[in-house]
């Protein structure tokens, strides 16, 4: 279980699915949302790209969630008015190693 200072609440956004040209793909128009409390959203890094064509921003966070949180790769996370994509796999950290929790990397592109 995460410590008591983990008081952030995030919203998990999971897409539905649809068929397109014989493949099953995410359908964000039918996405379902679920609030997850007892989290800790921690800044990881941010960068700015100014290549002359477009001003781009990359914002990254690490999100720590309770061990029973229902999140998976392909979901999105909404926090403080911004939507982030899960970057990579969901990491489950068993209590034998540290505090029992789930850890995910998040990123948001703007510009």
C-alpha positions in Angstrom: 0.0 0.0 0.0 1.2 3.5 -0.8 1.9 6.0 2.0 -0.8 8.4 3.3 0.7 11.4 1.5 -0.5 9.9 -1.8 -3.7 11.9 -2.1 -3.9 12.6 -5.8 -7.0 11.4 -7.7 -6.6 10.6 -11.4 -9.1 9.4 -14.1 -8.3 6.4 -16.1 -9.6 6.6 -19.7 -9.9 3.2 -21.5 -11.0 3.1 -25.2 -13.6 0.8 -26.6 -12.7 -1.2 -29.7 -13.9 -1.3 -33.3 -13.1 -3.2 -36.4 -11.3 -1.3 -39.2 -10.2 -3.1 -42.4 -10.1 -6.5 -40.6 -8.2 -5.3 -37.5 -9.5 -4.4 -34.0 -8.4 -0.9 -33.1 -9.0 1.5 -30.2 -12.3 3.5 -30.4 -11.8 6.7 -28.2 -15.4 7.8 -29.0 -16.7 5.0 -26.8 -14.0 5.4 -24.0 -15.0 4.6 -20.4 -13.6 6.6 -17.5 -12.9 5.5 -13.9 -11.5 7.6 -11.0 -8.6 6.2 -9.0 -7.8 7.7 -5.6 -4.8 7.4 -3.4 -2.2 8.1 -6.2 0.9 10.2 -6.4 1.6 12.1 -9.6 5.3 13.1 -9.7 7.0 15.2 -12.3 9.7 13.4 -14.3 10.9 15.7 -17.1 9.8 18.3 -19.6 11.4 19.5 -22.8 10.8 22.1 -25.5 11.4 21.7 -29.2 11.9 24.8 -31.3 13.0 23.6 -34.7 11.7 26.6 -36.6 8.5 25.0 -37.9 6.6 24.3 -34.7 7.0 24.9 -31.0 6.6 21.5 -29.3 6.4 20.5 -25.6 7.0 17.1 -24.1 5.8 16.7 -20.5 6.5 13.5 -18.6 5.3 12.2 -15.2 5.7 9.1 -13.1 2.4 8.0 -11.5 2.2 5.7 -8.5 -1.1 4.0 -8.0 -2.6 1.6 -5.4 -1.9 -2.1 -6.1 -5.5 -2.8 -7.0 -5.8 0.0 -9.6 -7.2 -1.2 -13.0 -4.7 0.3 -15.5 -3.0 -1.2 -18.5 -0.9 -0.2 -21.5 -3.1 1.7 -24.0 -5.1 3.5 -21.4 -4.8 7.3 -20.9 -4.7 9.2 -17.6 -6.4 12.5 -17.0 -5.0 14.7 -14.2 -5.4 18.4 -13.4 -7.1 19.2 -16.8 -4.5 17.4 -18.9 -4.6 14.0 -20.6 -1.5 11.8 -20.7 -0.6 8.6 -22.6 0.9 5.7 -20.7 4.4 5.3 -22.0 5.4 1.6 -21.9 4.2 -1.2 -19.7 2.5 -1.0 -16.4 4.9 -2.0 -13.6 3.6 -3.9 -10.7 5.9 -3.5 -7.6 5.2 -6.3 -5.1 5.6 -5.5 -1.4 8.6 -7.8 -1.1 10.7 -5.2 -3.0 9.2 -2.0 -1.7 5.8 -0.7 -0.9 3.1 -2.6 -2.8 2.1 -0.4 -5.7 1.7 0.1 -9.5 4.1 2.5 -11.3 3.5 4.0 -14.8 5.3 6.5 -16.9 3.1 9.2 -18.5 3.8 11.6 -21.4 1.9 14.4 -23.0 2.8 16.1 -26.3 1.6 19.7 -27.1 2.4 21.8 -30.2 
